[in-house]
Amino acid sequence: MASRWSGFLPPEALATTDAKNDLLSFGVLAVGADGYRALVSYGEASPDFGNRGLLVALTEDGKPLAQPRLAVPGDVKGGRYVSDLVQLRVVRTSD
């Protein structure tokens, strides 16, 4: 049985330029308490492109998590799930 998550979606307000698809130069960097890091591109998460979304989970199967967790819905291996989330940053991946 698949886990049921609840939480919130990170805001999507980003400072962009007039360059074509400038939003695609952004990503979300998540860092766990143990130093584990994962980067998800804006294009992958955005409903206008990959439409996979991001979730900062606060509960799992109705039970509160001790610390928030980044979840990437549909991520087959779960390698970008970041437990004990301590930092979440929007970063520009190109100059």
Secondary structure in CASP SS format (residue, H / E / C, confidence):
PFRMAT SS
TARGET T0000
AUTHOR 0000-0000-0000
METHOD secondary structure of the structure
MODEL  1
M C 1.00
A C 1.00
S C 1.00
R C 1.00
W E 1.00
S E 1.00
G E 1.00
F E 1.00
L C 1.00
P C 1.00
P C 1.00
E C 1.00
A C 1.00
L C 1.00
A C 1.00
T C 1.00
T C 1.00
D C 1.00
A C 1.00
K C 1.00
N C 1.00
D H 1.00
L H 1.00
L H 1.00
S H 1.00
F E 1.00
G E 1.00
V E 1.00
L E 1.00
A E 1.00
V E 1.00
G E 1.00
A C 1.00
D C 1.00
G C 1.00
Y C 1.00
R E 1.00
A E 1.00
L E 1.00
V E 1.00
S E 1.00
Y H 1.00
G H 1.00
E H 1.00
A H 1.00
S C 1.00
P C 1.00
D C 1.00
F C 1.00
G C 1.00
N C 1.00
R C 1.00
G C 1.00
L C 1.00
L E 1.00
V E 1.00
A E 1.00
L E 1.00
T E 1.00
E E 1.00
D C 1.00
G C 1.00
K E 1.00
P E 1.00
L E 1.00
A E 1.00
Q E 1.00
P E 1.00
R E 1.00
L E 1.00
A E 1.00
V C 1.00
P C 1.00
G C 1.00
D C 1.00
V C 1.00
K C 1.00
G C 1.00
G C 1.00
R C 1.00
Y C 1.00
V E 1.00
S C 1.00
D C 1.00
L E 1.00
V E 1.00
Q E 1.00
L E 1.00
R E 1.00
V E 1.00
V E 1.00
R E 1.00
T C 1.00
S C 1.00
D C 1.00
END
